[in-house]
C-alpha cells in the first residue's frame, strides 16, 4: 500500500497517506495511519480494512499474476478494498469486476507459493 492508510479508503476523505508515528504491525507488515482513530479502527478489525489479495493488483490476480498497485486506483466492493495496478487497469477491471474477483479468489493465496 506504499504507506497509505487502509482505513481512509472507507472514509469520506478517501485515500490518505499514513504517518510513521501512527502505526501498527499486523501480519509482519507495518501499517501507517493518518490519525489515531483510523489506527484504532484497524486494530479492532484489521481484516475489515486490509486490501484484498495482500494489496496486490486484483485484476492481475485474476490471471494468477502478482502485480504492484497504485494506491489511487481502487474500489470498495461488498465491503472489501481492492487495488489495481493503474487507472487504466482499473477501468478494465471495473467492466466485469464480479468475474475478475471470482477468478482472483481462485488464485489466492496459492499464487504466493507457486
N, CA, C and O atoms as a GROMACS GRO file, in nm:
protein
  456
    1UNK      N    1   0.082  -0.120   0.000
    1UNK     CA    2   0.000   0.000   0.000
    1UNK      C    3   0.086   0.126   0.000
    1UNK      O    4   0.034   0.237   0.000
    2UNK      N    5   0.211   0.109  -0.001
    2UNK     CA    6   0.304   0.222  -0.007
    2UNK      C    7   0.275   0.331   0.094
    2UNK      O    8   0.283   0.450   0.062
    3UNK      N    9   0.242   0.292   0.215
    3UNK     CA   10   0.225   0.390   0.322
    3UNK      C   11   0.088   0.455   0.331
    3UNK      O   12   0.071   0.548   0.409
    4UNK      N   13  -0.008   0.409   0.255
    4UNK     CA   14  -0.142   0.467   0.262
    4UNK      C   15  -0.220   0.406   0.378
    4UNK      O   16  -0.202   0.288   0.411
    5UNK      N   17  -0.304   0.485   0.436
    5UNK     CA   18  -0.390   0.446   0.547
    5UNK      C   19  -0.505   0.362   0.492
    5UNK      O   20  -0.592   0.415   0.423
    6UNK      N   21  -0.506   0.232   0.520
    6UNK     CA   22  -0.608   0.142   0.467
    6UNK      C   23  -0.748   0.182   0.511
    6UNK      O   24  -0.844   0.168   0.434
    7UNK      N   25  -0.762   0.232   0.631
    7UNK     CA   26  -0.894   0.271   0.683
    7UNK      C   27  -0.947   0.393   0.608
    7UNK      O   28  -1.068   0.408   0.591
    8UNK      N   29  -0.858   0.481   0.564
    8UNK     CA   30  -0.902   0.605   0.498
    8UNK      C   31  -0.981   0.578   0.371
    8UNK      O   32  -1.063   0.662   0.331
    9UNK      N   33  -0.959   0.465   0.306
    9UNK     CA   34  -1.035   0.431   0.185
    9UNK      C   35  -1.184   0.416   0.216
    9UNK      O   36  -1.269   0.436   0.128
   10UNK      N   37  -1.215   0.382   0.338
   10UNK     CA   38  -1.354   0.361   0.380
   10UNK      C   39  -1.417   0.488   0.438
   10UNK      O   40  -1.534   0.486   0.478
   11UNK      N   41  -1.343   0.595   0.442
   11UNK     CA   42  -1.391   0.721   0.497
   11UNK      C   43  -1.423   0.818   0.382
   11UNK      O   44  -1.380   0.798   0.268
   12UNK      N   45  -1.497   0.923   0.415
   12UNK     CA   46  -1.532   1.024   0.314
   12UNK      C   47  -1.408   1.090   0.255
   12UNK      O   48  -1.411   1.136   0.140
   13UNK      N   49  -1.301   1.097   0.331
   13UNK     CA   50  -1.178   1.162   0.286
   13UNK      C   51  -1.114   1.091   0.168
   13UNK      O   52  -1.045   1.154   0.088
   14UNK      N   53  -1.137   0.960   0.158
   14UNK     CA   54  -1.069   0.882   0.055
   14UNK      C   55  -0.925   0.853   0.097
   14UNK      O   56  -0.888   0.881   0.211
   15UNK      N   57  -0.845   0.799   0.007
   15UNK     CA   58  -0.709   0.758   0.041
   15UNK      C   59  -0.624   0.872   0.097
   15UNK      O   60  -0.618   0.982   0.042
   16UNK      N   61  -0.558   0.842   0.209
   16UNK     CA   62  -0.468   0.937   0.272
   16UNK      C   63  -0.338   0.865   0.307
   16UNK      O   64  -0.338   0.747   0.342
   17UNK      N   65  -0.230   0.937   0.297
   17UNK     CA   66  -0.100   0.881   0.335
   17UNK      C   67  -0.097   0.866   0.487
   17UNK      O   68  -0.136   0.957   0.560
   18UNK      N   69  -0.049   0.751   0.532
   18UNK     CA   70  -0.035   0.727   0.675
   18UNK      C   71   0.093   0.788   0.728
   18UNK      O   72   0.187   0.815   0.652
   19UNK      N   73   0.096   0.808   0.857
   19UNK     CA   74   0.212   0.867   0.923
   19UNK      C   75   0.291   0.759   0.997
   19UNK      O   76   0.231   0.677   1.067
   20UNK      N   77   0.423   0.756   0.983
   20UNK     CA   78   0.503   0.654   1.050
   20UNK      C   79   0.483   0.653   1.203
   20UNK      O   80   0.496   0.548   1.265
   21UNK      N   81   0.451   0.766   1.261
   21UNK     CA   82   0.432   0.775   1.405
   21UNK      C   83   0.300   0.717   1.453
   21UNK      O   84   0.281   0.700   1.574
   22UNK      N   85   0.209   0.688   1.360
   22UNK     CA   86   0.080   0.628   1.395
   22UNK      C   87   0.072   0.496   1.319
   22UNK      O   88   0.015   0.488   1.210
   23UNK      N   89   0.130   0.393   1.377
   23UNK     CA   90   0.146   0.267   1.306
   23UNK      C   91   0.112   0.148   1.396
   23UNK      O   92   0.106   0.160   1.518
   24UNK      N   93   0.089   0.037   1.331
   24UNK     CA   94   0.067  -0.090   1.400
   24UNK      C   95   0.127  -0.200   1.311
   24UNK      O   96   0.126  -0.188   1.188
   25UNK      N   97   0.178  -0.305   1.372
   25UNK     CA   98   0.229  -0.418   1.297
   25UNK      C   99   0.122  -0.526   1.293
   25UNK      O  100   0.067  -0.566   1.396
   26UNK      N  101   0.093  -0.573   1.172
   26UNK     CA  102  -0.005  -0.680   1.153
   26UNK      C  103   0.042  -0.767   1.038
   26UNK      O  104   0.077  -0.717   0.931
   27UNK      N  105   0.042  -0.897   1.060
   27UNK     CA  106   0.086  -0.995   0.959
   27UNK      C  107   0.226  -0.964   0.906
   27UNK      O  108   0.253  -0.978   0.787
   28UNK      N  109   0.313  -0.922   0.996
   28UNK     CA  110   0.452  -0.899   0.960
   28UNK      C  111   0.478  -0.769   0.885
   28UNK      O  112   0.591  -0.744   0.842
   29UNK      N  113   0.377  -0.687   0.868
   29UNK     CA  114   0.394  -0.560   0.797
   29UNK      C  115   0.359  -0.444   0.890
   29UNK      O  116   0.276  -0.457   0.979
   30UNK      N  117   0.423  -0.332   0.866
   30UNK     CA  118   0.390  -0.211   0.942
   30UNK      C  119   0.287  -0.131   0.862
   30UNK      O  120   0.310  -0.094   0.747
   31UNK      N  121   0.175  -0.104   0.927
   31UNK     CA  122   0.065  -0.030   0.865
   31UNK      C  123   0.063   0.110   0.925
   31UNK      O  124   0.065   0.126   1.047
   32UNK      N  125   0.059   0.212   0.840
   32UNK     CA  126   0.057   0.352   0.884
   32UNK      C  127  -0.083   0.409   0.869
   32UNK      O  128  -0.159   0.368   0.781
   33UNK      N  129  -0.115   0.503   0.956
   33UNK     CA  130  -0.249   0.562   0.957
   33UNK      C  131  -0.240   0.714   0.963
   33UNK      O  132  -0.144   0.770   1.016
   34UNK      N  133  -0.341   0.779   0.908
   34UNK     CA  134  -0.345   0.925   0.904
   34UNK      C  135  -0.379   0.984   1.040
   34UNK      O  136  -0.344   1.098   1.070
   35UNK      N  137  -0.447   0.905   1.123
   35UNK     CA  138  -0.483   0.954   1.256
   35UNK      C  139  -0.505   0.836   1.352
   35UNK      O  140  -0.514   0.721   1.310
   36UNK      N  141  -0.512   0.869   1.478
   36UNK     CA  142  -0.526   0.766   1.582
   36UNK      C  143  -0.659   0.691   1.570
   36UNK      O  144  -0.665   0.571   1.595
   37UNK      N  145  -0.764   0.761   1.532
   37UNK     CA  146  -0.896   0.698   1.517
   37UNK      C  147  -0.891   0.584   1.415
   37UNK      O  148  -0.945   0.476   1.438
   38UNK      N  149  -0.824   0.609   1.302
   38UNK     CA  150  -0.814   0.506   1.198
   38UNK      C  151  -0.727   0.390   1.246
   38UNK      O  152  -0.757   0.274   1.218
   39UNK      N  153  -0.622   0.420   1.318
   39UNK     CA  154  -0.536   0.314   1.374
   39UNK      C  155  -0.617   0.224   1.466
   39UNK      O  156  -0.607   0.102   1.458
   40UNK      N  157  -0.697   0.284   1.552
   40UNK     CA  158  -0.777   0.207   1.646
   40UNK      C  159  -0.883   0.123   1.575
   40UNK      O  160  -0.910   0.009   1.614
   41UNK      N  161  -0.942   0.178   1.471
   41UNK     CA  162  -1.041   0.102   1.393
   41UNK      C  163  -0.975  -0.019   1.329
   41UNK      O  164  -1.032  -0.128   1.329
   42UNK      N  165  -0.857  -0.002   1.275
   42UNK     CA  166  -0.784  -0.112   1.213
   42UNK      C  167  -0.748  -0.218   1.316
   42UNK      O  168  -0.764  -0.338   1.291
   43UNK      N  169  -0.701  -0.175   1.432
   43UNK     CA  170  -0.665  -0.270   1.536
   43UNK      C  171  -0.784  -0.354   1.582
   43UNK      O  172  -0.769  -0.472   1.616
   44UNK      N  173  -0.902  -0.294   1.584
   44UNK     CA  174  -1.022  -0.367   1.625
   44UNK      C  175  -1.060  -0.476   1.525
   44UNK      O  176  -1.110  -0.582   1.564
   45UNK      N  177  -1.036  -0.450   1.396
   45UNK     CA  178  -1.077  -0.546   1.294
   45UNK      C  179  -0.993  -0.527   1.166
   45UNK      O  180  -1.043  -0.474   1.067
   46UNK      N  181  -0.867  -0.569   1.168
   46UNK     CA  182  -0.780  -0.544   1.052
   46UNK      C  183  -0.830  -0.606   0.923
   46UNK      O  184  -0.810  -0.548   0.816
   47UNK      N  185  -0.893  -0.722   0.929
   47UNK     CA  186  -0.940  -0.787   0.806
   47UNK      C  187  -1.050  -0.706   0.736
   47UNK      O  188  -1.070  -0.720   0.616
   48UNK      N  189  -1.120  -0.624   0.811
   48UNK     CA  190  -1.224  -0.541   0.751
   48UNK      C  191  -1.166  -0.431   0.664
   48UNK      O  192  -1.232  -0.382   0.572
   49UNK      N  193  -1.043  -0.391   0.692
   49UNK     CA  194  -0.982  -0.277   0.621
   49UNK      C  195  -0.867  -0.314   0.529
   49UNK      O  196  -0.839  -0.241   0.433
   50UNK      N  197  -0.800  -0.423   0.555
   50UNK     CA  198  -0.684  -0.461   0.474
   50UNK      C  199  -0.727  -0.487   0.330
   50UNK      O  200  -0.832  -0.548   0.307
   51UNK      N  201  -0.649  -0.441   0.234
   51UNK     CA  202  -0.686  -0.466   0.095
   51UNK      C  203  -0.684  -0.615   0.063
   51UNK      O  204  -0.600  -0.690   0.112
   52UNK      N  205  -0.778  -0.656  -0.017
   52UNK     CA  206  -0.789  -0.795  -0.058
   52UNK      C  207  -0.667  -0.833  -0.140
   52UNK      O  208  -0.607  -0.747  -0.205
   53UNK      N  209  -0.631  -0.957  -0.138
   53UNK     CA  210  -0.518  -1.014  -0.213
   53UNK      C  211  -0.385  -0.955  -0.170
   53UNK      O  212  -0.294  -0.937  -0.251
   54UNK      N  213  -0.376  -0.924  -0.041
   54UNK     CA  214  -0.249  -0.876   0.013
   54UNK      C  215  -0.204  -0.743  -0.042
   54UNK      O  216  -0.088  -0.705  -0.028
   55UNK      N  217  -0.296  -0.671  -0.105
   55UNK     CA  218  -0.260  -0.543  -0.164
   55UNK      C  219  -0.208  -0.553  -0.307
   55UNK      O  220  -0.176  -0.452  -0.369
   56UNK      N  221  -0.199  -0.676  -0.360
   56UNK     CA  222  -0.161  -0.694  -0.500
   56UNK      C  223  -0.278  -0.657  -0.589
   56UNK      O  224  -0.393  -0.652  -0.545
   57UNK      N  225  -0.248  -0.632  -0.715
   57UNK     CA  226  -0.350  -0.592  -0.812
   57UNK      C  227  -0.458  -0.700  -0.828
   57UNK      O  228  -0.428  -0.815  -0.859
   58UNK      N  229  -0.582  -0.661  -0.806
   58UNK     CA  230  -0.695  -0.753  -0.815
   58UNK      C  231  -0.714  -0.806  -0.958
   58UNK      O  232  -0.751  -0.921  -0.976
   59UNK      N  233  -0.688  -0.723  -1.057
   59UNK     CA  234  -0.701  -0.766  -1.196
   59UNK      C  235  -0.594  -0.869  -1.231
   59UNK      O  236  -0.624  -0.973  -1.290
   60UNK      N  237  -0.470  -0.840  -1.196
   60UNK     CA  238  -0.361  -0.935  -1.224
   60UNK      C  239  -0.383  -1.066  -1.151
   60UNK      O  240  -0.354  -1.172  -1.205
   61UNK      N  241  -0.436  -1.059  -1.030
   61UNK     CA  242  -0.462  -1.180  -0.952
   61UNK      C  243  -0.561  -1.271  -1.025
   61UNK      O  244  -0.552  -1.393  -1.013
   62UNK      N  245  -0.653  -1.213  -1.099
   62UNK     CA  246  -0.749  -1.292  -1.176
   62UNK      C  247  -0.679  -1.378  -1.281
   62UNK      O  248  -0.732  -1.480  -1.324
   63UNK      N  249  -0.560  -1.336  -1.321
   63UNK     CA  250  -0.481  -1.409  -1.420
   63UNK      C  251  -0.362  -1.479  -1.355
   63UNK      O  252  -0.264  -1.512  -1.423
   64UNK      N  253  -0.370  -1.500  -1.224
   64UNK     CA  254  -0.266  -1.570  -1.148
   64UNK      C  255  -0.130  -1.502  -1.160
   64UNK      O  256  -0.027  -1.567  -1.173
   65UNK      N  257  -0.132  -1.368  -1.155
   65UNK     CA  258  -0.009  -1.291  -1.159
   65UNK      C  259  -0.004  -1.196  -1.040
   65UNK      O  260  -0.108  -1.148  -0.993
   66UNK      N  261   0.116  -1.169  -0.994
   66UNK     CA  262   0.136  -1.071  -0.888
   66UNK      C  263   0.181  -0.940  -0.952
   66UNK      O  264   0.275  -0.938  -1.032
   67UNK      N  265   0.113  -0.833  -0.918
   67UNK     CA  266   0.148  -0.703  -0.973
   67UNK      C  267   0.132  -0.597  -0.865
   67UNK      O  268   0.044  -0.607  -0.779
   68UNK      N  269   0.216  -0.497  -0.870
   68UNK     CA  270   0.208  -0.386  -0.777
   68UNK      C  271   0.079  -0.307  -0.802
   68UNK      O  272   0.009  -0.329  -0.901
   69UNK      N  273   0.051  -0.215  -0.713
   69UNK     CA  274  -0.072  -0.137  -0.726
   69UNK      C  275  -0.045   0.012  -0.714
   69UNK      O  276   0.058   0.055  -0.661
   70UNK      N  277  -0.139   0.087  -0.763
   70UNK     CA  278  -0.141   0.232  -0.749
   70UNK      C  279  -0.242   0.262  -0.639
   70UNK      O  280  -0.360   0.229  -0.654
   71UNK      N  281  -0.201   0.325  -0.530
   71UNK     CA  282  -0.295   0.350  -0.421
   71UNK      C  283  -0.414   0.438  -0.459
   71UNK      O  284  -0.511   0.447  -0.384
   72UNK      N  285  -0.407   0.501  -0.574
   72UNK     CA  286  -0.518   0.584  -0.619
   72UNK      C  287  -0.610   0.511  -0.717
   72UNK      O  288  -0.708   0.569  -0.764
   73UNK      N  289  -0.579   0.386  -0.748
   73UNK     CA  290  -0.663   0.303  -0.836
   73UNK      C  291  -0.727   0.196  -0.748
   73UNK      O  292  -0.667   0.092  -0.722
   74UNK      N  293  -0.848   0.224  -0.702
   74UNK     CA  294  -0.910   0.139  -0.600
   74UNK      C  295  -1.061   0.140  -0.610
   74UNK      O  296  -1.121   0.226  -0.674
   75UNK      N  297  -1.120   0.040  -0.545
   75UNK     CA  298  -1.266   0.030  -0.539
   75UNK      C  299  -1.302  -0.051  -0.416
   75UNK      O  300  -1.233  -0.148  -0.382
   76UNK      N  301  -1.408  -0.012  -0.350
   76UNK     CA  302  -1.463  -0.093  -0.242
   76UNK      C  303  -1.586  -0.164  -0.298
   76UNK      O  304  -1.678  -0.100  -0.350
   77UNK      N  305  -1.586  -0.295  -0.287
   77UNK     CA  306  -1.697  -0.377  -0.335
   77UNK      C  307  -1.731  -0.478  -0.226
   77UNK      O  308  -1.644  -0.547  -0.174
   78UNK      N  309  -1.858  -0.486  -0.193
   78UNK     CA  310  -1.905  -0.577  -0.088
   78UNK      C  311  -1.825  -0.560   0.040
   78UNK      O  312  -1.795  -0.657   0.110
   79UNK      N  313  -1.791  -0.436   0.071
   79UNK     CA  314  -1.721  -0.407   0.195
   79UNK      C  315  -1.572  -0.440   0.196
   79UNK      O  316  -1.509  -0.435   0.301
   80UNK      N  317  -1.516  -0.475   0.080
   80UNK     CA  318  -1.374  -0.509   0.071
   80UNK      C  319  -1.302  -0.409  -0.017
   80UNK      O  320  -1.358  -0.358  -0.114
   81UNK      N  321  -1.177  -0.380   0.018
   81UNK     CA  322  -1.094  -0.288  -0.057
   81UNK      C  323  -1.013  -0.365  -0.161
   81UNK      O  324  -0.941  -0.460  -0.128
   82UNK      N  325  -1.026  -0.323  -0.287
   82UNK     CA  326  -0.950  -0.383  -0.396
   82UNK      C  327  -0.865  -0.274  -0.460
   82UNK      O  328  -0.913  -0.164  -0.486
   83UNK      N  329  -0.739  -0.306  -0.485
   83UNK     CA  330  -0.648  -0.215  -0.552
   83UNK      C  331  -0.612  -0.272  -0.688
   83UNK      O  332  -0.612  -0.394  -0.708
   84UNK      N  333  -0.581  -0.184  -0.782
   84UNK     CA  334  -0.536  -0.229  -0.913
   84UNK      C  335  -0.406  -0.159  -0.948
   84UNK      O  336  -0.364  -0.064  -0.881
   85UNK      N  337  -0.344  -0.206  -1.053
   85UNK     CA  338  -0.210  -0.159  -1.092
   85UNK      C  339  -0.207  -0.012  -1.135
   85UNK      O  340  -0.110   0.059  -1.108
   86UNK      N  341  -0.313   0.032  -1.200
   86UNK     CA  342  -0.315   0.169  -1.254
   86UNK      C  343  -0.459   0.209  -1.283
   86UNK      O  344  -0.550   0.126  -1.277
   87UNK      N  345  -0.477   0.335  -1.314
   87UNK     CA  346  -0.611   0.382  -1.351
   87UNK      C  347  -0.661   0.311  -1.478
   87UNK      O  348  -0.780   0.280  -1.489
   88UNK      N  349  -0.571   0.286  -1.572
   88UNK     CA  350  -0.610   0.216  -1.696
   88UNK      C  351  -0.654   0.073  -1.666
   88UNK      O  352  -0.755   0.027  -1.720
   89UNK      N  353  -0.581   0.004  -1.581
   89UNK     CA  354  -0.618  -0.133  -1.544
   89UNK      C  355  -0.748  -0.131  -1.465
   89UNK      O  356  -0.832  -0.219  -1.482
   90UNK      N  357  -0.765  -0.032  -1.380
   90UNK     CA  358  -0.888  -0.020  -1.302
   90UNK      C  359  -1.011  -0.012  -1.394
   90UNK      O  360  -1.114  -0.073  -1.366
   91UNK      N  361  -1.000   0.063  -1.502
   91UNK     CA  362  -1.112   0.075  -1.597
   91UNK      C  363  -1.149  -0.061  -1.655
   91UNK      O  364  -1.268  -0.092  -1.669
   92UNK      N  365  -1.050  -0.141  -1.688
   92UNK     CA  366  -1.076  -0.275  -1.742
   92UNK      C  367  -1.140  -0.361  -1.634
   92UNK      O  368  -1.240  -0.428  -1.658
   93UNK      N  369  -1.083  -0.358  -1.515
   93UNK     CA  370  -1.131  -0.439  -1.403
   93UNK      C  371  -1.277  -0.406  -1.371
   93UNK      O  372  -1.355  -0.496  -1.339
   94UNK      N  373  -1.313  -0.281  -1.378
   94UNK     CA  374  -1.450  -0.240  -1.346
   94UNK      C  375  -1.553  -0.287  -1.449
   94UNK      O  376  -1.672  -0.290  -1.419
   95UNK      N  377  -1.508  -0.324  -1.569
   95UNK     CA  378  -1.604  -0.370  -1.670
   95UNK      C  379  -1.670  -0.503  -1.634
   95UNK      O  380  -1.782  -0.531  -1.678
   96UNK      N  381  -1.602  -0.584  -1.553
   96UNK     CA  382  -1.660  -0.713  -1.511
   96UNK      C  383  -1.600  -0.753  -1.376
   96UNK      O  384  -1.546  -0.862  -1.360
   97UNK      N  385  -1.611  -0.662  -1.283
   97UNK     CA  386  -1.549  -0.677  -1.153
   97UNK      C  387  -1.585  -0.809  -1.085
   97UNK      O  388  -1.496  -0.875  -1.030
   98UNK      N  389  -1.709  -0.849  -1.087
   98UNK     CA  390  -1.751  -0.972  -1.018
   98UNK      C  391  -1.678  -1.095  -1.074
   98UNK      O  392  -1.635  -1.181  -0.997
   99UNK      N  393  -1.663  -1.102  -1.204
   99UNK     CA  394  -1.592  -1.215  -1.265
   99UNK      C  395  -1.445  -1.212  -1.228
   99UNK      O  396  -1.387  -1.315  -1.193
  100UNK      N  397  -1.383  -1.093  -1.236
  100UNK     CA  398  -1.242  -1.083  -1.201
  100UNK      C  399  -1.219  -1.118  -1.054
  100UNK      O  400  -1.119  -1.182  -1.021
  101UNK      N  401  -1.307  -1.077  -0.967
  101UNK     CA  402  -1.293  -1.110  -0.825
  101UNK      C  403  -1.304  -1.262  -0.806
  101UNK      O  404  -1.224  -1.321  -0.733
  102UNK      N  405  -1.400  -1.323  -0.870
  102UNK     CA  406  -1.419  -1.469  -0.859
  102UNK      C  407  -1.293  -1.542  -0.906
  102UNK      O  408  -1.247  -1.636  -0.841
  103UNK      N  409  -1.238  -1.500  -1.018
  103UNK     CA  410  -1.116  -1.563  -1.070
  103UNK      C  411  -0.998  -1.538  -0.976
  103UNK      O  412  -0.918  -1.629  -0.950
  104UNK      N  413  -0.986  -1.418  -0.925
  104UNK     CA  414  -0.877  -1.385  -0.834
  104UNK      C  415  -0.886  -1.466  -0.706
  104UNK      O  416  -0.785  -1.514  -0.655
  105UNK      N  417  -1.007  -1.483  -0.654
  105UNK     CA  418  -1.027  -1.563  -0.532
  105UNK      C  419  -0.977  -1.706  -0.553
  105UNK      O  420  -0.925  -1.768  -0.460
  106UNK      N  421  -0.994  -1.759  -0.673
  106UNK     CA  422  -0.949  -1.894  -0.703
  106UNK      C  423  -0.797  -1.906  -0.702
  106UNK      O  424  -0.743  -2.014  -0.679
  107UNK      N  425  -0.728  -1.796  -0.725
  107UNK     CA  426  -0.581  -1.796  -0.730
  107UNK      C  427  -0.516  -1.758  -0.598
  107UNK      O  428  -0.396  -1.779  -0.579
  108UNK      N  429  -0.593  -1.702  -0.506
  108UNK     CA  430  -0.540  -1.650  -0.381
  108UNK      C  431  -0.564  -1.748  -0.267
  108UNK      O  432  -0.674  -1.803  -0.259
  109UNK      N  433  -0.470  -1.772  -0.180
  109UNK     CA  434  -0.332  -1.722  -0.173
  109UNK      C  435  -0.230  -1.817  -0.235
  109UNK      O  436  -0.109  -1.795  -0.222
  110UNK      N  437  -0.276  -1.923  -0.303
  110UNK     CA  438  -0.184  -2.023  -0.359
  110UNK      C  439  -0.076  -1.961  -0.447
  110UNK      O  440   0.035  -2.013  -0.453
  111UNK      N  441  -0.108  -1.852  -0.514
  111UNK     CA  442  -0.010  -1.786  -0.602
  111UNK      C  443   0.117  -1.746  -0.528
  111UNK      O  444   0.224  -1.739  -0.586
  112UNK      N  445   0.103  -1.719  -0.399
  112UNK     CA  446   0.220  -1.679  -0.321
  112UNK      C  447   0.321  -1.792  -0.304
  112UNK      O  448   0.438  -1.768  -0.274
  113UNK      N  449   0.276  -1.915  -0.324
  113UNK     CA  450   0.362  -2.032  -0.301
  113UNK      C  451   0.397  -2.105  -0.429
  113UNK      O  452   0.455  -2.213  -0.423
  114UNK      N  453   0.364  -2.048  -0.543
  114UNK     CA  454   0.394  -2.117  -0.670
  114UNK      C  455   0.524  -2.069  -0.730
  114UNK      O  456   0.564  -2.116  -0.836
   0.00000   0.00000   0.00000
